[in-house]
Amino acid sequence: MLRSFLCVGIFISLFNQVNGQSTYYWVGGTGSWSETTHWATTSGGTIKHTIIPSQLDDVVFDANSFTAAGQTVTVKSNSLL
């Protein structure tokens, strides 16, 4: 029974990511949009998404996104496709 619930939970999580129903929080300061190490599941969080956000996802930049003034996020035009 527990195995069935675990499988369903994993499926729902993957389904939500594939269908662009996730919220991504930028963490770790300066970096490239395409680096999954900068996309956390919560503000300031350490658990990271396994794929970069799509045009269907919500992206949040907040007080926990950057560690110093003047930090940037580099976006290449093809990284948003």
Biopython code that builds the backbone (N, CA, C, O; Angstrom):
import numpy as np
from Bio.PDB.StructureBuilder import StructureBuilder

atoms = [
    (1, "MET", "N", (0.822, -1.197, 0.000)),
    (1, "MET", "CA", (0.000, 0.000, 0.000)),
    (1, "MET", "C", (0.867, 1.263, 0.000)),
    (1, "MET", "O", (0.624, 2.189, -0.774)),
    (2, "LEU", "N", (1.878, 1.294, 0.872)),
    (2, "LEU", "CA", (2.779, 2.454, 0.932)),
    (2, "LEU", "C", (3.497, 2.642, -0.396)),
    (2, "LEU", "O", (3.682, 3.770, -0.854)),
    (3, "ARG", "N", (3.898, 1.541, -1.011)),
    (3, "ARG", "CA", (4.582, 1.613, -2.301)),
    (3, "ARG", "C", (3.669, 2.245, -3.353)),
    (3, "ARG", "O", (4.137, 3.029, -4.180)),
    (4, "SER", "N", (2.389, 1.921, -3.333)),
    (4, "SER", "CA", (1.440, 2.502, -4.290)),
    (4, "SER", "C", (1.324, 4.005, -4.097)),
    (4, "SER", "O", (1.323, 4.757, -5.072)),
    (5, "PHE", "N", (1.227, 4.453, -2.843)),
    (5, "PHE", "CA", (1.143, 5.887, -2.576)),
    (5, "PHE", "C", (2.417, 6.607, -2.990)),
    (5, "PHE", "O", (2.362, 7.716, -3.522)),
    (6, "LEU", "N", (3.560, 5.982, -2.750)),
    (6, "LEU", "CA", (4.836, 6.569, -3.135)),
    (6, "LEU", "C", (4.912, 6.718, -4.642)),
    (6, "LEU", "O", (5.332, 7.762, -5.141)),
    (7, "CYS", "N", (4.513, 5.693, -5.371)),
    (7, "CYS", "CA", (4.525, 5.745, -6.840)),
    (7, "CYS", "C", (3.589, 6.829, -7.363)),
    (7, "CYS", "O", (3.940, 7.561, -8.289)),
    (8, "VAL", "N", (2.421, 6.933, -6.786)),
    (8, "VAL", "CA", (1.461, 7.967, -7.193)),
    (8, "VAL", "C", (2.039, 9.352, -6.904)),
    (8, "VAL", "O", (1.927, 10.253, -7.736)),
    (9, "GLY", "N", (2.654, 9.530, -5.737)),
    (9, "GLY", "CA", (3.257, 10.813, -5.382)),
    (9, "GLY", "C", (4.359, 11.219, -6.335)),
    (9, "GLY", "O", (4.442, 12.380, -6.735)),
    (10, "ILE", "N", (5.210, 10.270, -6.702)),
    (10, "ILE", "CA", (6.281, 10.558, -7.660)),
    (10, "ILE", "C", (5.686, 10.907, -9.015)),
    (10, "ILE", "O", (6.144, 11.849, -9.661)),
    (11, "PHE", "N", (4.675, 10.167, -9.459)),
    (11, "PHE", "CA", (4.038, 10.448, -10.742)),
    (11, "PHE", "C", (3.445, 11.858, -10.765)),
    (11, "PHE", "O", (3.631, 12.595, -11.733)),
    (12, "ILE", "N", (2.741, 12.225, -9.713)),
    (12, "ILE", "CA", (2.129, 13.564, -9.653)),
    (12, "ILE", "C", (3.207, 14.638, -9.689)),
    (12, "ILE", "O", (3.059, 15.640, -10.389)),
    (13, "SER", "N", (4.275, 14.442, -8.953)),
    (13, "SER", "CA", (5.371, 15.410, -8.942)),
    (13, "SER", "C", (5.970, 15.569, -10.330)),
    (13, "SER", "O", (6.174, 16.693, -10.789)),
    (14, "LEU", "N", (6.255, 14.463, -11.003)),
    (14, "LEU", "CA", (6.811, 14.524, -12.356)),
    (14, "LEU", "C", (5.819, 15.115, -13.332)),
    (14, "LEU", "O", (6.203, 15.898, -14.201)),
    (15, "PHE", "N", (4.536, 14.755, -13.208)),
    (15, "PHE", "CA", (3.492, 15.287, -14.083)),
    (15, "PHE", "C", (3.407, 16.797, -13.951)),
    (15, "PHE", "O", (3.306, 17.505, -14.953)),
    (16, "ASN", "N", (3.448, 17.298, -12.712)),
    (16, "ASN", "CA", (3.385, 18.739, -12.494)),
    (16, "ASN", "C", (4.579, 19.444, -13.107)),
    (16, "ASN", "O", (4.414, 20.511, -13.698)),
    (17, "GLN", "N", (5.776, 18.885, -12.988)),
    (17, "GLN", "CA", (6.955, 19.510, -13.575)),
    (17, "GLN", "C", (6.880, 19.496, -15.086)),
    (17, "GLN", "O", (7.212, 20.495, -15.724)),
    (18, "VAL", "N", (6.454, 18.397, -15.673)),
    (18, "VAL", "CA", (6.375, 18.289, -17.124)),
    (18, "VAL", "C", (5.320, 19.242, -17.671)),
    (18, "VAL", "O", (5.509, 19.811, -18.746)),
    (19, "ASN", "N", (4.229, 19.424, -16.966)),
    (19, "ASN", "CA", (3.145, 20.268, -17.436)),
    (19, "ASN", "C", (3.269, 21.721, -16.991)),
    (19, "ASN", "O", (2.324, 22.493, -17.157)),
    (20, "GLY", "N", (4.400, 22.105, -16.437)),
    (20, "GLY", "CA", (4.636, 23.499, -16.106)),
    (20, "GLY", "C", (3.757, 24.025, -15.006)),
    (20, "GLY", "O", (3.245, 25.140, -15.103)),
    (21, "GLN", "N", (3.572, 23.256, -13.973)),
    (21, "GLN", "CA", (2.733, 23.688, -12.875)),
    (21, "GLN", "C", (3.562, 23.860, -11.614)),
    (21, "GLN", "O", (3.093, 23.557, -10.517)),
    (22, "SER", "N", (4.783, 24.343, -11.759)),
    (22, "SER", "CA", (5.677, 24.475, -10.613)),
    (22, "SER", "C", (6.056, 25.927, -10.383)),
    (22, "SER", "O", (5.974, 26.759, -11.286)),
    (23, "THR", "N", (6.471, 26.214, -9.166)),
    (23, "THR", "CA", (7.034, 27.512, -8.828)),
    (23, "THR", "C", (8.521, 27.315, -8.589)),
    (23, "THR", "O", (8.921, 26.420, -7.845)),
    (24, "TYR", "N", (9.338, 28.144, -9.214)),
    (24, "TYR", "CA", (10.788, 28.083, -9.125)),
    (24, "TYR", "C", (11.293, 29.334, -8.409)),
    (24, "TYR", "O", (10.880, 30.447, -8.735)),
    (25, "TYR", "N", (12.177, 29.156, -7.442)),
    (25, "TYR", "CA", (12.770, 30.267, -6.707)),
    (25, "TYR", "C", (14.253, 30.332, -7.043)),
    (25, "TYR", "O", (14.977, 29.349, -6.888)),
    (26, "TRP", "N", (14.700, 31.496, -7.505)),
    (26, "TRP", "CA", (16.117, 31.669, -7.805)),
    (26, "TRP", "C", (16.878, 31.805, -6.487)),
    (26, "TRP", "O", (16.483, 32.582, -5.617)),
    (27, "VAL", "N", (17.979, 31.044, -6.338)),
    (27, "VAL", "CA", (18.832, 31.107, -5.150)),
    (27, "VAL", "C", (20.296, 31.095, -5.576)),
    (27, "VAL", "O", (20.633, 30.642, -6.670)),
    (28, "GLY", "N", (21.151, 31.595, -4.705)),
    (28, "GLY", "CA", (22.591, 31.464, -4.923)),
    (28, "GLY", "C", (23.275, 32.570, -5.686)),
    (28, "GLY", "O", (24.410, 32.396, -6.129)),
    (29, "GLY", "N", (22.620, 33.705, -5.853)),
    (29, "GLY", "CA", (23.296, 34.849, -6.479)),
    (29, "GLY", "C", (23.480, 34.723, -7.979)),
    (29, "GLY", "O", (22.655, 34.135, -8.678)),
    (30, "THR", "N", (24.587, 35.291, -8.465)),
    (30, "THR", "CA", (24.877, 35.352, -9.896)),
    (30, "THR", "C", (24.923, 33.954, -10.517)),
    (30, "THR", "O", (25.440, 33.008, -9.923)),
    (31, "GLY", "N", (24.366, 33.852, -11.732)),
    (31, "GLY", "CA", (24.410, 32.573, -12.435)),
    (31, "GLY", "C", (23.673, 32.634, -13.750)),
    (31, "GLY", "O", (23.184, 33.684, -14.167)),
    (32, "SER", "N", (23.603, 31.489, -14.392)),
    (32, "SER", "CA", (22.932, 31.351, -15.674)),
    (32, "SER", "C", (21.559, 30.706, -15.477)),
    (32, "SER", "O", (21.407, 29.776, -14.685)),
    (33, "TRP", "N", (20.583, 31.205, -16.195)),
    (33, "TRP", "CA", (19.210, 30.686, -16.141)),
    (33, "TRP", "C", (19.178, 29.167, -16.304)),
    (33, "TRP", "O", (18.355, 28.492, -15.686)),
    (34, "SER", "N", (20.059, 28.636, -17.125)),
    (34, "SER", "CA", (20.041, 27.206, -17.446)),
    (34, "SER", "C", (20.702, 26.318, -16.391)),
    (34, "SER", "O", (20.739, 25.100, -16.565)),
    (35, "GLU", "N", (21.221, 26.886, -15.309)),
    (35, "GLU", "CA", (21.846, 26.103, -14.240)),
    (35, "GLU", "C", (20.786, 25.664, -13.226)),
    (35, "GLU", "O", (20.226, 26.492, -12.508)),
    (36, "THR", "N", (20.519, 24.376, -13.172)),
    (36, "THR", "CA", (19.497, 23.873, -12.251)),
    (36, "THR", "C", (19.878, 24.095, -10.789)),
    (36, "THR", "O", (19.005, 24.070, -9.922)),
    (37, "THR", "N", (21.146, 24.308, -10.501)),
    (37, "THR", "CA", (21.587, 24.537, -9.114)),
    (37, "THR", "C", (21.035, 25.840, -8.541)),
    (37, "THR", "O", (21.089, 26.049, -7.329)),
    (38, "HIS", "N", (20.506, 26.715, -9.392)),
    (38, "HIS", "CA", (19.941, 27.990, -8.924)),
    (38, "HIS", "C", (18.420, 27.955, -8.749)),
    (38, "HIS", "O", (17.836, 28.940, -8.296)),
    (39, "TRP", "N", (17.776, 26.852, -9.096)),
    (39, "TRP", "CA", (16.314, 26.800, -9.034)),
    (39, "TRP", "C", (15.850, 25.914, -7.882)),
    (39, "TRP", "O", (15.886, 24.687, -7.970)),
    (40, "ALA", "N", (15.417, 26.557, -6.806)),
    (40, "ALA", "CA", (14.959, 25.838, -5.616)),
    (40, "ALA", "C", (13.440, 25.708, -5.616)),
    (40, "ALA", "O", (12.736, 26.422, -6.330)),
    (41, "THR", "N", (12.959, 24.789, -4.805)),
    (41, "THR", "CA", (11.519, 24.561, -4.699)),
    (41, "THR", "C", (10.859, 25.496, -3.692)),
    (41, "THR", "O", (9.633, 25.608, -3.662)),
    (42, "THR", "N", (11.672, 26.176, -2.856)),
    (42, "THR", "CA", (11.163, 27.158, -1.890)),
    (42, "THR", "C", (12.113, 28.348, -1.833)),
    (42, "THR", "O", (13.266, 28.239, -2.250)),
    (43, "SER", "N", (11.652, 29.455, -1.334)),
    (43, "SER", "CA", (12.489, 30.641, -1.199)),
    (43, "SER", "C", (13.666, 30.356, -0.273)),
    (43, "SER", "O", (13.478, 29.972, 0.881)),
    (44, "GLY", "N", (14.877, 30.547, -0.784)),
    (44, "GLY", "CA", (16.078, 30.283, -0.001)),
    (44, "GLY", "C", (16.356, 28.813, 0.223)),
    (44, "GLY", "O", (17.255, 28.461, 0.986)),
    (45, "GLY", "N", (15.601, 27.954, -0.427)),
    (45, "GLY", "CA", (15.672, 26.514, -0.187)),
    (45, "GLY", "C", (16.896, 25.836, -0.749)),
    (45, "GLY", "O", (17.590, 26.369, -1.614)),
    (46, "THR", "N", (17.145, 24.640, -0.235)),
    (46, "THR", "CA", (18.278, 23.837, -0.704)),
    (46, "THR", "C", (17.835, 22.672, -1.574)),
    (46, "THR", "O", (18.671, 22.039, -2.219)),
    (47, "ILE", "N", (16.544, 22.374, -1.608)),
    (47, "ILE", "CA", (16.035, 21.325, -2.496)),
    (47, "ILE", "C", (15.825, 21.966, -3.865)),
    (47, "ILE", "O", (15.098, 22.950, -4.001)),
    (48, "LYS", "N", (16.475, 21.391, -4.874)),
    (48, "LYS", "CA", (16.474, 21.998, -6.201)),
    (48, "LYS", "C", (15.584, 21.232, -7.174)),
    (48, "LYS", "O", (15.371, 20.027, -7.041)),
    (49, "HIS", "N", (15.073, 21.971, -8.157)),
    (49, "HIS", "CA", (14.357, 21.354, -9.275)),
    (49, "HIS", "C", (15.368, 20.612, -10.144)),
    (49, "HIS", "O", (16.552, 20.948, -10.149)),
    (50, "THR", "N", (14.907, 19.615, -10.871)),
    (50, "THR", "CA", (15.793, 18.839, -11.732)),
    (50, "THR", "C", (15.782, 19.329, -13.171)),
    (50, "THR", "O", (16.584, 18.877, -13.988)),
    (51, "ILE", "N", (14.877, 20.252, -13.487)),
    (51, "ILE", "CA", (14.819, 20.868, -14.811)),
    (51, "ILE", "C", (14.655, 22.366, -14.626)),
    (51, "ILE", "O", (14.211, 22.819, -13.572)),
    (52, "ILE", "N", (15.010, 23.137, -15.647)),
    (52, "ILE", "CA", (14.850, 24.587, -15.561)),
    (52, "ILE", "C", (13.387, 24.954, -15.832)),
    (52, "ILE", "O", (12.650, 24.167, -16.427)),
    (53, "PRO", "N", (12.967, 26.146, -15.398)),
    (53, "PRO", "CA", (11.569, 26.533, -15.609)),
    (53, "PRO", "C", (11.227, 26.707, -17.081)),
    (53, "PRO", "O", (12.068, 27.077, -17.901)),
    (54, "SER", "N", (9.972, 26.428, -17.387)),
    (54, "SER", "CA", (9.461, 26.652, -18.740)),
    (54, "SER", "C", (8.618, 27.916, -18.731)),
    (54, "SER", "O", (8.456, 28.561, -17.695)),
    (55, "GLN", "N", (8.093, 28.259, -19.876)),
    (55, "GLN", "CA", (7.245, 29.449, -19.984)),
    (55, "GLN", "C", (5.933, 29.287, -19.226)),
    (55, "GLN", "O", (5.218, 30.270, -19.028)),
    (56, "LEU", "N", (5.602, 28.082, -18.802)),
    (56, "LEU", "CA", (4.360, 27.833, -18.071)),
    (56, "LEU", "C", (4.535, 27.892, -16.548)),
    (56, "LEU", "O", (3.554, 27.894, -15.806)),
    (57, "ASP", "N", (5.788, 27.939, -16.093)),
    (57, "ASP", "CA", (6.071, 27.934, -14.659)),
    (57, "ASP", "C", (6.089, 29.340, -14.081)),
    (57, "ASP", "O", (6.248, 30.323, -14.805)),
    (58, "ASP", "N", (5.924, 29.419, -12.773)),
    (58, "ASP", "CA", (6.075, 30.676, -12.054)),
    (58, "ASP", "C", (7.511, 30.770, -11.558)),
    (58, "ASP", "O", (8.036, 29.818, -10.982)),
    (59, "VAL", "N", (8.149, 31.924, -11.782)),
    (59, "VAL", "CA", (9.529, 32.160, -11.362)),
    (59, "VAL", "C", (9.533, 33.302, -10.362)),
    (59, "VAL", "O", (8.917, 34.343, -10.591)),
    (60, "VAL", "N", (10.243, 33.100, -9.233)),
    (60, "VAL", "CA", (10.263, 34.103, -8.173)),
    (60, "VAL", "C", (11.700, 34.528, -7.893)),
    (60, "VAL", "O", (12.575, 33.689, -7.673)),
    (61, "PHE", "N", (11.933, 35.838, -7.903)),
    (61, "PHE", "CA", (13.179, 36.435, -7.439)),
    (61, "PHE", "C", (12.805, 37.243, -6.208)),
    (61, "PHE", "O", (11.983, 38.156, -6.289)),
    (62, "ASP", "N", (13.402, 36.912, -5.067)),
    (62, "ASP", "CA", (13.055, 37.618, -3.837)),
    (62, "ASP", "C", (14.308, 37.920, -3.010)),
    (62, "ASP", "O", (15.426, 37.808, -3.512)),
    (63, "ALA", "N", (14.122, 38.298, -1.764)),
    (63, "ALA", "CA", (15.237, 38.672, -0.889)),
    (63, "ALA", "C", (16.234, 37.531, -0.698)),
    (63, "ALA", "O", (17.391, 37.787, -0.363)),
    (64, "ASN", "N", (15.825, 36.296, -0.899)),
    (64, "ASN", "CA", (16.715, 35.145, -0.741)),
    (64, "ASN", "C", (17.413, 34.741, -2.040)),
    (64, "ASN", "O", (18.158, 33.761, -2.058)),
    (65, "SER", "N", (17.183, 35.473, -3.115)),
    (65, "SER", "CA", (17.751, 35.113, -4.411)),
    (65, "SER", "C", (19.225, 35.493, -4.544)),
    (65, "SER", "O", (20.003, 34.756, -5.149)),
    (66, "PHE", "N", (19.606, 36.628, -3.986)),
    (66, "PHE", "CA", (20.949, 37.157, -4.185)),
    (66, "PHE", "C", (21.636, 37.404, -2.850)),
    (66, "PHE", "O", (20.986, 37.683, -1.843)),
    (67, "THR", "N", (22.967, 37.296, -2.860)),
    (67, "THR", "CA", (23.746, 37.449, -1.635)),
    (67, "THR", "C", (24.464, 38.788, -1.557)),
    (67, "THR", "O", (25.035, 39.120, -0.519)),
    (68, "ALA", "N", (24.445, 39.571, -2.649)),
    (68, "ALA", "CA", (25.108, 40.879, -2.671)),
    (68, "ALA", "C", (24.478, 41.735, -3.762)),
    (68, "ALA", "O", (23.819, 41.224, -4.668)),
    (69, "ALA", "N", (24.687, 43.032, -3.664)),
    (69, "ALA", "CA", (24.186, 43.956, -4.684)),
    (69, "ALA", "C", (24.917, 43.718, -5.998)),
    (69, "ALA", "O", (26.083, 43.324, -6.004)),
    (70, "GLY", "N", (24.238, 43.955, -7.095)),
    (70, "GLY", "CA", (24.840, 43.880, -8.415)),
    (70, "GLY", "C", (24.943, 42.482, -9.002)),
    (70, "GLY", "O", (25.531, 42.315, -10.071)),
    (71, "GLN", "N", (24.399, 41.486, -8.349)),
    (71, "GLN", "CA", (24.436, 40.140, -8.903)),
    (71, "GLN", "C", (23.414, 40.022, -10.028)),
    (71, "GLN", "O", (22.400, 40.721, -10.032)),
    (72, "THR", "N", (23.688, 39.133, -10.979)),
    (72, "THR", "CA", (22.854, 39.048, -12.171)),
    (72, "THR", "C", (22.487, 37.615, -12.518)),
    (72, "THR", "O", (23.124, 36.660, -12.072)),
    (73, "VAL", "N", (21.431, 37.491, -13.333)),
    (73, "VAL", "CA", (21.030, 36.226, -13.924)),
    (73, "VAL", "C", (21.212, 36.377, -15.422)),
    (73, "VAL", "O", (20.630, 37.273, -16.033)),
    (74, "THR", "N", (22.014, 35.510, -16.016)),
    (74, "THR", "CA", (22.269, 35.549, -17.449)),
    (74, "THR", "C", (21.268, 34.637, -18.153)),
    (74, "THR", "O", (21.124, 33.462, -17.815)),
    (75, "VAL", "N", (20.582, 35.209, -19.141)),
    (75, "VAL", "CA", (19.588, 34.455, -19.901)),
    (75, "VAL", "C", (19.988, 34.467, -21.358)),
    (75, "VAL", "O", (20.113, 35.531, -21.963)),
    (76, "LYS", "N", (20.191, 33.278, -21.931)),
    (76, "LYS", "CA", (20.422, 33.163, -23.360)),
    (76, "LYS", "C", (19.072, 32.940, -24.011)),
    (76, "LYS", "O", (18.222, 32.252, -23.445)),
    (77, "SER", "N", (18.860, 33.498, -25.173)),
    (77, "SER", "CA", (17.535, 33.447, -25.800)),
    (77, "SER", "C", (17.023, 32.025, -25.981)),
    (77, "SER", "O", (15.817, 31.803, -25.866)),
    (78, "ASN", "N", (17.881, 31.060, -26.259)),
    (78, "ASN", "CA", (17.397, 29.701, -26.474)),
    (78, "ASN", "C", (17.167, 28.948, -25.174)),
    (78, "ASN", "O", (16.623, 27.844, -25.208)),
    (79, "SER", "N", (17.559, 29.501, -24.022)),
    (79, "SER", "CA", (17.360, 28.792, -22.748)),
    (79, "SER", "C", (15.926, 28.893, -22.243)),
    (79, "SER", "O", (15.569, 28.203, -21.287)),
    (80, "LEU", "N", (15.110, 29.716, -22.846)),
    (80, "LEU", "CA", (13.723, 29.887, -22.425)),
    (80, "LEU", "C", (12.773, 29.072, -23.277)),
    (80, "LEU", "O", (11.565, 29.109, -23.043)),
    (81, "LEU", "N", (13.265, 28.352, -24.236)),
    (81, "LEU", "CA", (12.387, 27.588, -25.118)),
    (81, "LEU", "C", (11.963, 26.295, -24.523)),
    (81, "LEU", "O", (11.220, 25.540, -25.150)),
]
sb = StructureBuilder()
sb.init_structure("model")
sb.init_model(0)
sb.init_chain("A")
sb.init_seg("    ")
for serial, (resi, resn, name, xyz) in enumerate(atoms, 1):
    if name == "N":
        sb.init_residue(resn, " ", resi, " ")
    sb.init_atom(name, np.array(xyz, "f"), 0.0, 1.0, " ", f" {name:<3s}", serial, name[0])
structure = sb.get_structure()
